[in-house]
Amino acid sequence: MAYDKAKFKEECDRRRNENLIVKGNTYPIKDMIKDLGGIWDNMNKQWLMPDQSAVDTCETEMNGGSSADQSTQATQAQPQP
């Protein structure tokens, strides 16, 4: 299968636009992220995930198995000073 640079860029842009991003200390779970279809965005130092369920799985794992959904919502709801 040939590598299609245009399709790859399009897929990365879709993931960025849909905010399917995982950041932080991801090194301990990088193999899991790759298995879930994550793409490393070296310029922004973040992973681009294929769908929201993959993002949720990674965030849960990074939080030691606790519900990442609640902590993410709480962070987004608070205004920045």
Long-range contacts (C-beta under 8 A, 24 or more apart in sequence): 11-39, 12-39, 12-41, 12-48, 15-39, 15-48, 15-49, 15-50, 16-41, 16-48, 18-52, 20-48, 20-49, 20-50, 20-51, 20-52, 20-54, 20-55, 21-46, 21-47, 21-48, 21-49, 21-55, 22-46, 22-47, 22-49, 22-55, 22-58, 22-59, 22-62, 23-47, 24-62, 25-62, 26-58, 26-62, 29-58, 29-61, 29-62, 32-57, 32-58, 32-61, 33-58
